[in-house]
Amino acid sequence: PKDEPLGILLGGTPYERARIDGGSGEPRSFYDEKKDAMIVRRIEKVVEVEAPVALEVIARRLADAWGLKNITTRLKDRVGGLIARAGNWRFSASSTDFFWRRDQDPTGYESFRVPAKGGRPARRARHIATEEIANAAGRLLAEHVSIDVEDLARETARLFGYRRITEKVRAPMEAGVRLLAERGGGILEEGRIRLP
C-alpha cells in the first residue's frame, strides 16, 4: 500500500515495545531482594519482545514499571546483576550492551525494525543495534546501487524515523554503514559505497 512507511516497504518490521507491569507500585520495592525472581521474569519479557535490545532500554522499561524516574548507577547495577541471572543471552560483536535472544544470531541477523505508522523514532539512535542499522542501510543500498556514505547514513536514519540528523544520530548510522561494508554488503570507495 502506498501509505506504508518506506521502512516497511523495504522489509522492515514495526518496532514493538515490551509492556510489563511493576511490583507493588512502591518504587523502593525494586531494590528488595525478595523481588529478584519477579524482576528477572520482567527482564526476560523485555528481551523476548525487544531483542536486540540495549541494556539502557531494559533498565528504562523496569524503571517505568516500578515508578522510578531516573536511571541511576544503582538501578543500572541492579539490572546488570539480575540480567546475569536472567538468561543465557547472545551479545553483539560490537557491544556487550546489546542483548539478543538465544535464537538470534548477530552475525546472521537480517532484520531491522522501524517506527510504525506516524514515523516518529521508536528508539534513540544509540539504542539501535549496529547490525540492525547495517541491514536497513543494505536495503537502501540495493535501491541506489551506489551512493555517498553520508547520504546513505542520512537516508538510513530517516528509515528509523529521524528527520533531524544530529551527531548523536549520524554516528550510529555511519557505524552501521561501515558494518555493512565489513560484512561484504557494500564496497567503500572515496566516500561512496556501492554494491559488490
C-alpha positions, -999 to 999 in steps of 0.1 A, spaced: 0 0 0 13 34 -9 7 49 26 30 24 42 62 39 56 93 33 34 110 12 61 81 -12 60 81 -12 22 118 -21 23 112 -51 45 114 -36 80 90 -46 107 73 -22 132 92 -19 164 73 -34 193 78 -22 228 75 -47 257 47 -40 281 55 -51 317 39 -44 350 57 -35 381 58 -47 416 36 -33 444 37 2 429 62 11 455 95 23 439 116 12 468 104 -24 464 125 -26 432 156 -30 454 141 -56 476 159 -90 471 125 -107 475 116 -92 442 146 -107 423 126 -135 406 98 -112 396 123 -87 381 142 -114 363 109 -125 346 103 -89 335 138 -87 321 132 -119 302 100 -105 287 117 -73 276 144 -93 259 119 -117 243 99 -88 228 126 -62 220 158 -81 213 183 -70 201 178 -46 230 202 -22 248 209 -26 285 197 10 290 163 2 274 159 -28 297 167 -5 327 142 21 314 114 -4 310 119 -17 346 122 18 360 90 28 343 72 -3 356 83 5 392 77 42 390 114 51 392 121 84 374 158 83 368 182 56 355 208 59 383 240 39 386 224 20 414 195 10 392 218 0 363 239 -21 387 208 -38 400 196 -46 365 230 -57 353 233 -81 382 199 -95 376 205 -98 338 234 -121 345 209 -144 363 180 -139 339 191 -159 309 218 -171 285 219 -142 260 240 -136 230 258 -103 226 266 -81 196 302 -85 184 304 -47 186 288 -42 220 281 -62 251 254 -36 259 230 -52 235 212 -84 244 199 -109 218 177 -139 223 193 -173 220 175 -179 188 190 -148 172 225 -148 157 240 -113 155 263 -124 126 234 -137 105 207 -112 116 189 -98 86 160 -79 101 155 -43 111 127 -26 130 113 8 122 86 30 137 50 21 130 28 45 111 34 80 122 70 77 117 84 91 149 115 73 162 107 43 183 142 43 199 171 66 204 198 60 177 222 46 203 196 20 212 195 5 177 219 -24 173 246 -17 147 236 -50 129 201 -36 125 213 -3 111 236 -23 87 206 -43 75 185 -12 68 214 5 51 218 -26 29 182 -25 18 186 12 8 219 5 -10 202 -22 -30 178 6 -42 206 30 -51 234 7 -62 259 34 -54 256 64 -30 277 87 -9 283 73 26 269 104 42 237 102 21 232 66 29 237 73 67 211 101 64 186 80 45 191 51 69 184 75 98 152 86 81 140 49 79 143 48 117 122 80 119 148 106 123 142 138 104 169 159 121 203 142 118 224 153 147 258 139 156 241 115 181 221 101 152 248 103 125 275 83 144 255 51 149 242 53 113 277 56 99 288 27 121 260 6 106 272 16 71 308 5 80 295 -28 93 276 -33 61 309 -29 42 328 -51 66 303 -79 61 307 -77 24 274 -60 17 290 -29 1 323 -16 -11 336 17 3 355 39 -22 364 75 -15 334 85 5 309 64 -15 296 29 -11 284 6 -39 270 -29 -42 297 -55 -45 
